[in-house]
Amino acid sequence: MKAVEVVAQWGGHMWSWNSGWAWLWMVVFWALVVAVIVFAVRRGGDGEGTRSAADVLAERYARGEINTDEYRDRLRVLDETRGDRTGR
């Protein structure tokens, strides 16, 4: 048998559904495709995941959900917490 025929037979057998494990690779492939799509949607989206806590607080204040004193107190706490994380 020529080497080309051997490689062709082996390659054809490797990707056939009768080889036993080919279905597993197909499942893995589609699971990766779905995972990439979910990751892309969560990262891109409408920006909901990228808003800072201060932005959310400002929006709540603008909508009237919290009063001025509460806004300032919470903003002060955020600034203190942010300072702790950055090593100030």
N, C-alpha and C positions, 0 to 999 in steps of 0.2 A: 504494500500500500504506500502511496506517496505521502510525504509529510503534510502536504496541503489537504489531502483527503482526511487524514487523521485529525488535523486541527479543525476542519470543517465539521466533522462528526462530533468531536468533543464539544465544540462551541454550540452546535445545534442541540446536543443533549443537555448541556449545562443550562440553557435557557428554556428548555421545554417544561411543560407542567408535569410531565411524568418523572422528572428527576427527583421528586420527593421534597426538596427544600426550596424550590423556586417560589412556591406560594409564600413562604416566610419572607423572602426578600421583597416580594411585591407588597406585603403588609407593612414591612419596615419602610419601604419607599413612600407609600401613601401616608403613613403616620408622620413621616418627616415633612411631607408636603403640607399636611394639615397644620402641623406645629409651626411651620414657617409662616403660614397665612395668619394663624392666630396671633403670633408674635408681632407680625407687621401691623395688624389691625390695632392691637393694644398699644403699640409704640406710636403709630401715626394718629389714628382716630381723629377726634375733633379737638384735641389739645387738653381734654379733661385731665389726663394723667400728668400733664406737665405744669399745671398751675401750682404756684407756691401757696403756702399756708397764709401768707400775708395777702395774696390776691383774693383768696376765698374770704378772708376776714373783711377786706375792703368791699367785696360784693355784698356780703351780708349787711354791712353798715349802709351801703347805698340803697339796698332794698328796704331798709328800716327794720330789719330783724333784730338788730342790737342797737343800743343807744350809744352816745358819744363816750360816756365814761367806760362802758363795757368794751367798746372798740379800743380805746387807749390802753386799758388794762391788759387786754389780750395781746395787743401789739407789743407792749412792753415785755410781757412774758415771752413772746416769740423772739424778740431781740435778745433777751437774756439767754434763752436756750440756744439760739444761733451762735452767740458768743462763746458758750461752753463747748460747742462742737468744733469751732475753728481755733480754739486755744487762746482766745483773748483774755 
